[in-house]
Amino acid sequence: MRARQPDSSGYAVNKGVRLYYEVAGDRPETDYGIDSLVGDAIAVLDDLGVERCGLVTVSSGAHRAHARPRRTTSEIAGAG
């Protein structure tokens, strides 16, 4: 089950590798930096009523995961 269908999708090619992507929603008019990304994660966890969690990330998500514990350490059981 999906939360919502993408507005658009397609493939991009980088060094001969086809990369699939989906676009959902509009990009904010303002800078969408680390604080905005962390704020989104906090909003989803709060909405779900999650009091404590562990974060697992891959690739570029790692620096975002480590930014959250610096801001709200009481809610994170671990991050890696």
Secondary structure, 3 states (H helix, E strand, C coil): CCCCCCCEEEEEEECCEEEEEEECCCCCCCCCCHHHHHHHHHHHHHHHCCCCEEECCCCCHHHHHHHHHHHCHHHEEEEC
